[in-house]
């Protein structure tokens, strides 16, 4: 594998970070301000995509920013796993930006400049996590993401939003400082390096007990992944405007958590190492409990966004479940689910936002019959739901199929049961929403005058819904990246 | 080694004190250019000294060529040159804000204030340079007495707080002096290098241990090492703003440096760490408890500056603990933290000065809407807060990195837990303020009413922004800082 030094990974991160400056400067001209956002979005995706051929050919890019601590530089490296995540994130960011404009303007939200600037910093941090070459750099961007999303959660500035912001920081910052930071330092003390190396850096350098402690500290320390009992911030963060919930709390933030844990499992602790120490069960147990409990709680939620949030908590643990199986198919399915769930869940959130913009309805019980007024939105919602449930012909099927094969390969039939039960629960909490939307009779007074949300809202959610569909037919590039990332040839 | 640039570092503020007293008495407007001029000279000389040390290594210097034991010997090495630059840079940056606030608060006593101010700075430089255990005592008293004076110029209870500090400070000084006396009786010399050379002959005696204990406890009182910290929060909180921005960042940090000198230039790591391992454990435990208690006390404060004073006490625990971990990583972290903590404290005390100048109060419930009224000040505050919490790439993260790593290497888990706990508490402390100052004030969309922006005067804002930028720049320069300067000092254990 040839690694070339290149400024591309840095450019991919900086595009949106630098864009936050003109965004703030042009706060008096909203069209110009949003122009910057979109321009940054297109540029970022183009830069990320331009690295694809080299990565697929087995190459890589790297860029060392500064040797801050002797032996532990701030360094970027693009490998297959990082690019996989960056592709998904930057693609979806662009469409969320379009949606944001439609959403924020329709609702005449306040503080839009702060909103768009924070958003730009957040996506930079996300790409930074994807391209980090070592655990320290990853941690740096991870914290940057935590801090830049805080103003987005507290956006409404009322008592509820402030309380949620406090909860958000307490969980996210508390766990990263309390668990992930000591774990990182302990890793460094044992291994003498923090560079991501396929196969891990701790094999033979730390005893089983230490690795087990590290594993648990990292899983809980990256609480953005929402593993119970450190999941409480995610439902609370739903007070944020819907584009934030959809992109950040459906894709970027939560997947950064999962991505960080997967990075640690594959590239720090090492799958072979975990397998020989029989520690995969720790991951799968934590993940299984989260999957089942979160799905059950989701059933009870009437607030649509909260239901989606609990669904997200459950789905995130699918990815960890796959990694914890420590079988080739399981790990592939886990990583692939990052992309599949991203497309599905962002569609659902965007639909929830579109429904709110069009009808100002937040609760599922108020949405009877609404589907007849908003057929496009509800069709997209159906597609997103089916993908997450894991039905063909939608992308979610492929990742779940791999997870099932992984469980069978590993002889872990209990995990098979978890997967099946959870899929049924997914269907149970998603499909009634669609059913009631199309077939239930509208409440007293009906939904007269409610029409589809503005084009800027409907277009993105249609694109992501179609994306879910297309990923079923064309998953090859993503699968190829995952095979490269996991060293499966 | 040629040149005696280091003499200018100390002499510039000393001469400046005389000139300011004489000229400033007649013309108050001359004070500003004089203070800034002498402090700039001091900083330039300090940077020159550091450049010389980096090029050709450290050396000792005898003032007036009088040989020890009769002459005054100075020691210029990597550590002391770093401290010289730190102190002179912080003093220069702080003096802008001091000049502004003193001209407002103590208009008729400016020349008194700045005479003490400059003597204090000269004294700090002397403390850094001296290679003589008794001169160290004299200079310690010079800095302390000037500080008492500066603090007593504050309003309200300031004289009482200063008096409290005098009592505690004097006890500390006596302890230190007693220790020096013991050493003199044992070795017949006061020169640090000579004492170090002769101590092995009397090694293991109770008298040596007593001397060591007296000196160390004396310094611990002076640096407010928990539980000997009682005087600090009151003294620093009641001090005039102009004194606080200088004293708070520097005094405790220079005292930590003195502890390093006593431990590594007079005594040896072998003596303090390995001959009495129980003592070493005990001190690290004490530091851990101190960090936790001081952080908890900080949680109880409802005023920005009082909160900061307790954070200073906690940070002293960081550094003492780091030094006593008895490994190179911890010691590196402690020295790095001297630099970083000085800058963070400077930044946050400048923020306090800025807020006082416009807002009049630092009580939490009066901070609403500050982000809108003072955007630049609060941007600096945010950076300072991130550094205190330890968010990369601000400098606070990197010293914490070394300190925690040192704790892990030494297997001192209580200390590791205390550091992590303190970081978490700092996160709570500062985000509580950010939440009040940013998001509270006018429910819902309230902050869209565009009230007037009343930013702090440039004389406070400019140094504030410089110090805030330094937090990131020094953080990113951690690599060269450690390998070129700090690693040269850290002994091999």
Interface residues (C-beta under 8 A of the other chain):
Chain A: X66 X67 X68 X69 X70 X74 X110 X111 X136 X139 X140 X143 X147 X151 X154 X156 X157 X158 X159 X161 X162 X165 X166 X169 X170 X173 X174 X177 X178 X181 X182 X185 X186 X188 X189
Chain B: X386 X389 X390 X391 X392 X393 X398 X401 X404 X405 X408 X409 X416 X420 X423 X424 X427 X428 X431 X435 X438 X439 X440 X442 X443 X444 X445 X446 X447 X448 X475 X476 X478 X479 X482 X483
